[in-house]
Amino acid sequence: MKAAVIESVGRAVVTEVPDPTPGPREVVVEVAACGLCGTDLHILQGEFAPKLPIVPGHEFAGEVVGVGTRVTELSPGDRVAVDPSLYCHECRYCRTGHNNLCERWAAIGVTTAGGAARYAVAPVANCVKLPEHVRTEDAALVEPLSCAVRGYDVLRSRLGAHVLIYGSGTMGLMMLELAKRTGAASVDVVDVNPARLETARRLGVSGAAGGADELDRPQGWDVVVDATGNAAAIQDGLGRVAKAGTFLQFGVADYATRVTIDPYRIYNQEITITGSMAVLHSFERAAELFANGVLDPEVFISDRIPLERYPRALEQFAAGVGRKIVVVP
C-alpha cells in the first residue's frame, strides 16, 4: 500500500509499504482522512518518535475493512474515528488515572505506523463509531478536539471567566469554541497571522489582535491559554494572567524552549501554571461534541491534500499557511 514515511530527520517521502495485518483485538481501517499536527513536525525534526522511519498520522478516521479474530464490537463497513493513545495500564501513572503520562507511553502515528497511509491498524478499544450524519472525511478533527477537551478538563474553568488565547490555528480555534461553551464571559485571541485572526473573528470573539496590548484588559485575564508553543507568546502570556488566574501551556514547544517566571508574583497573586498533555478520557466526549456540531469542518479544514503530496503538505503546515490540513489517501 502507499504511505507517507518520515525516513530520517528532515526527510519525508511517499512510498510503498506492506499492507497491515490486524492482531486478535485489532481492526484495519481504510483511512478517509488524516490530519497534520505540530507533533508531525516534531517527529520530522527528530523529536517525540523513539525511532525512525515511521508512518506518521495520529489524527485519522476511516472505514473498518478488516477485523481480528477476537473482535466482536466492530464489523467491516463501520466508520470510525481512532484514538491514537496506547497505554500500558500497568505503571504507576496508568494505575492512578494519569494514562496520558504512562511510563511506556506510545501512540499510533508516533511509535507505531499511523494514518498517513491507505490503511492503518488500531486496537478495537481505540475506535469510536461515527453516526450516520458525520462525514468520515471530516472526523479526523475528533482527535485534536479531544486534546482541547482534555485542556478544559485541566482548567476546570468557572463560569464567567475572561479568557485569552494565544494562537488562532486549529488548536487555538478549538479552544475558542470550547471557551464559548464553558461559560466564558469573554474570549480574546492574539495572533500575528492576520488570516488566522480573521477566522477567529468569523467564529466569534470578544477581541482579536496582533498583540495583547491592543486589547482592553489591563487587569489581565482569568485564564490564559498558549496554543502556539512559541517562546515569545508564552512569555507574554505569563504576564497577562490576572490575580488568582491560570495559565495553561497547551501548545507543543520545542524541547529547548525556555521562558522566565516570576516566583514572587506566582506566590503573591496565587497564579496557577499548568499543562495539558494530549488525550485523557476525552476522546468519546469529543466525538459526541463533534457529532453535535461543536465545530464546523468547513471552517476548520482549509486544505484537503492527496497523500502523494504529503511532504509538500508538511511544508505548507510548517509555514503556517491555512488552518487544519488533512491528507486524503
C-alpha atoms as one frame of an Amber mdcrd trajectory, in Angstrom:
protein
   0.000   0.000   0.000   1.014   3.635  -0.375   2.045   5.517   2.756   3.896
   8.606   3.899   7.090   7.744   5.737   9.338  10.006   7.782  12.566   8.213
   6.908  15.042  10.338   8.810  15.325  13.750  10.418  14.096  16.310   7.904
  13.090  13.783   5.253   9.546  12.615   4.455   8.628  10.542   1.396   5.637
   8.718  -0.025   6.383   5.102  -0.811   5.021   1.553  -0.845   4.908  -0.338
   2.449   3.412  -3.740   3.323  -0.338  -3.923   3.973  -1.067  -4.123   7.719
  -2.426  -7.241   9.394  -4.646  -6.928  12.491  -3.925  -8.718  15.737  -6.720
 -10.596  17.535  -8.151  -7.423  19.116  -7.311  -5.019  16.318  -9.019  -3.705
  13.199  -7.754  -2.482   9.851  -9.075   0.958   8.916  -9.156   2.237   5.357
  -8.215   5.846   6.026 -10.578   8.522   4.712  -8.567  11.487   6.003  -5.549
  12.111   8.208  -4.832  15.462   9.802  -1.426  17.101  10.111  -0.358  18.267
  13.560   2.548  20.032  15.198   3.598  16.651  16.555   4.285  15.545  12.983
   6.710  18.446  12.592   8.424  17.481  15.843   8.813  13.920  14.541  10.284
  15.320  11.332  12.737  17.302  13.480  13.803  14.156  15.341  11.683  14.637
  18.470   8.929  12.510  20.010   9.174   9.386  17.838  11.551   6.923  19.532
  12.889   5.721  16.198  12.669   6.377  12.501  11.428   5.519   9.940   7.782
   5.811  10.947   4.481   6.166   9.127   3.084   9.299  10.832  -0.511  10.334
  11.316  -2.281  10.209  14.672  -5.388  12.154  13.636  -7.429   9.926  11.364
 -10.771   8.352  10.628 -11.968   5.806   8.126 -13.888   2.636   7.409 -13.206
  -0.720   9.014 -12.194  -3.201   6.298 -10.721  -5.997   8.409 -11.093  -7.290
  11.953  -9.030  -9.538  14.208 -10.179 -12.961  15.300 -11.418 -11.742  18.694
 -13.167  -8.551  17.572 -16.937  -8.519  18.076 -17.620  -4.820  18.630 -16.992
  -3.696  15.040 -17.610  -5.101  11.583 -16.328  -4.282   8.097 -18.173  -1.246
   6.848 -18.331   0.523  10.209 -16.957   4.058  10.107 -14.733   5.095  12.995
 -12.563   7.826  14.453  -9.418   6.488  16.088  -7.910   7.463  19.422  -4.150
   7.037  18.831  -3.239   6.657  22.511  -1.563   3.410  23.573  -1.064   2.826
  27.299   0.490   0.018  29.330  -2.244   0.130  32.046   0.370  -1.189  34.492
   2.685   1.649  35.508   2.122   3.999  38.436   0.627   6.733  36.257  -1.813
   4.440  34.487  -2.881   2.946  37.815  -3.551   6.412  39.273  -5.626   7.548
  36.305  -2.924   9.537  34.504  -2.664   7.243  31.475  -1.533  10.083  29.214
   1.635  10.234  31.338   2.223   6.481  31.012   5.836   5.458  31.586   5.575
   3.345  28.424   3.533   5.920  26.534   3.029   5.098  22.878   0.748   6.290
  20.097  -0.377   5.285  16.649   1.475   7.509  14.204   4.226   8.296  16.711
   5.638   4.977  17.929   3.712   2.656  15.586   2.551   3.077  11.986  -0.169
   5.697  11.672  -2.892   7.008   9.430  -0.877   8.782   6.736  -1.451   5.730
   4.584  -4.194   3.908   2.745  -4.672   1.506   5.653  -3.891   1.667   9.371
  -4.230  -0.778  12.267  -5.805   0.202  15.584  -6.968  -1.607  18.726 -10.719
  -2.048  18.646 -10.886  -0.313  22.031  -9.489   2.846  20.412 -12.200   3.088
  17.762 -15.351   5.165  18.167 -18.174   4.538  15.697 -19.416   7.569  13.817
 -23.116   8.349  13.498 -24.587   8.376  10.009 -24.722  12.165   9.667 -20.981
  12.644  10.338 -18.797  12.561   7.241 -15.846  10.233   7.650 -13.502  12.642
   5.875 -14.296  15.309   8.491 -13.852  13.068  11.540 -10.057  13.422  11.608
 -10.926  16.527  13.664 -12.116  14.386  16.577  -8.607  13.632  17.838  -7.413
  17.247  18.110 -10.782  18.173  19.588 -10.249  15.502  22.249  -6.960  17.200
  23.167  -8.811  20.506  23.559 -11.443  18.824  25.729  -8.630  17.494  27.907
  -7.280  21.050  28.167 -10.568  22.263  29.579 -10.652  19.307  31.957  -7.346
  20.571  33.346  -8.547  24.167  33.532 -11.764  23.401  35.403 -12.739  26.868
  34.270 -15.509  28.540  36.233 -18.456  30.379  34.703 -17.859  33.999  33.798
 -14.102  33.732  33.267 -12.273  36.117  30.946 -10.133  34.035  28.587  -7.145
  34.977  26.436  -5.881  32.534  23.806  -2.534  32.862  22.046  -2.723  31.405
  18.545  -5.648  31.010  16.171  -4.513  27.917  14.338  -6.590  24.763  14.613
  -5.981  24.200  18.312  -6.421  27.824  19.303  -9.714  27.946  17.415 -10.869
  24.743  19.108 -10.030  26.224  22.495 -12.022  29.293  21.438 -15.082  27.213
  20.559 -14.904  25.310  23.846 -14.382  28.513  25.854 -17.627  29.861  24.405
 -19.406  26.676  25.503 -17.959  26.552  29.006 -19.453  29.844  30.091 -16.652
  32.342  29.425 -17.647  35.970  29.937 -15.237  36.992  27.184 -12.773  35.292
  24.851  -9.914  37.211  23.260  -7.448  35.852  20.724  -3.928  37.023  19.869
  -2.089  36.003  16.702   0.469  37.566  14.382  -1.170  35.881  11.366  -3.930
  38.204  10.047  -5.647  35.460   8.022  -5.960  33.220  11.061  -7.198  36.109
  13.183  -9.926  36.690  10.630 -11.103  33.121  11.119 -11.253  33.724  14.873
 -13.415  36.784  14.245 -15.630  34.706  11.965 -16.188  32.208  14.766 -16.996
  34.975  17.229 -14.577  36.543  19.683 -14.700  39.425  22.112 -11.449  40.768
  20.747  -8.805  39.743  18.198  -5.447  41.445  17.858  -1.833  41.063  16.878
  -0.782  41.656  20.492  -2.393  41.670  23.921  -1.581  45.358  24.400  -4.232
  46.117  21.767  -6.913  44.507  23.933  -8.635  46.408  26.725  -7.995  44.339
  29.831  -5.223  45.976  31.874  -6.090  43.855  34.921  -5.334  40.673  32.956
  -7.324  37.546  32.160  -8.603  34.820  34.461  -7.481  32.138  32.025  -4.589
  32.457  29.570  -4.013  29.649  27.096  -0.933  29.298  24.940  -1.783  27.329
  21.800   1.414  28.219  19.941   4.401  26.673  21.715   6.244  29.890  20.805
   8.578  31.236  23.490   7.677  34.894  22.943   3.962  34.156  23.113   4.383
  32.052  26.255   6.484  34.720  27.945   3.970  37.419  27.131   1.041  35.250
  28.201   2.544  34.526  31.607   2.494  38.239  32.304  -1.168  38.595  31.313
  -2.654  36.294  33.950  -4.902  38.114  36.443  -4.676  37.565  40.181  -5.875
  34.064  41.123  -5.808  33.207  37.417  -4.483  30.221  35.494  -2.002  29.871
  32.649  -2.395  26.725  30.532   0.526  25.536  28.418  -1.393  23.828  25.636
   0.818  24.397  22.593   3.696  21.994  21.981   7.011  23.810  22.372  10.417
  22.631  21.204  12.427  20.826  23.848  14.869  23.733  24.026  12.231  26.446
  24.584  12.771  28.407  27.800  10.852  31.234  29.464  11.224  33.121  32.736
   8.714  33.032  35.566   8.298  35.430  38.486   8.083  33.225  41.606   7.091
  36.080  43.921   4.188  37.082  41.677   3.039  33.473  41.406   3.056  33.228
  45.189   1.668  36.652  45.960  -1.138  36.587  43.369  -1.900  32.873  43.681
  -1.340  32.209  39.983  -1.578  28.649  38.685   0.634  27.427  35.845  -0.343
  24.085  34.396  -0.123  21.955  31.268  -2.263  19.593  29.249  -0.755  16.567
  27.548  -2.701  15.000  24.666  -5.809  12.888  25.308  -7.158  11.533  28.583
 -10.689  10.134  28.942 -11.780  12.756  26.417 -11.988  11.043  23.031 -15.552
   9.743  23.302 -16.773  13.092  24.631 -15.037  14.876  21.760 -16.695  12.520
  19.276 -20.102  13.322  20.769 -19.415  17.060  20.732 -18.286  16.803  17.120
 -21.400  14.848  16.157 -23.500  17.554  17.828 -21.883  20.301  15.757 -19.453
  21.950  18.147 -17.120  22.531  15.172 -17.842  23.421  11.560 -15.474  21.248
   9.467 -15.748  23.654   6.547 -14.271  26.390   8.717 -11.621  24.274  10.417
 -10.353  22.235   7.455  -8.726  24.622   4.997  -6.950  22.087   2.765  -7.558
  18.505   1.675  -4.360  17.336   0.013  -3.689  13.998  -1.728  -1.401  11.643
   0.183   1.047  11.763  -2.738   1.791  15.370  -1.765   2.425  14.653   1.919
   5.928  16.235   2.007   4.542  19.422   0.435   1.640  19.379   2.873   4.148
  19.291   5.762   5.954  22.279   4.256   2.702  24.218   3.969   1.783  23.369
   7.544   5.214  24.398   8.822   4.845  27.732   7.001   1.590  28.411   8.858
  -0.485  28.590   5.670  -4.103  27.560   6.189  -5.789  26.022   9.199  -6.233
  22.261   9.563  -4.612  20.415   6.672  -5.748  16.851   6.048  -4.251  14.369
   3.623  -6.536  12.076   1.703  -5.174   8.673   0.639
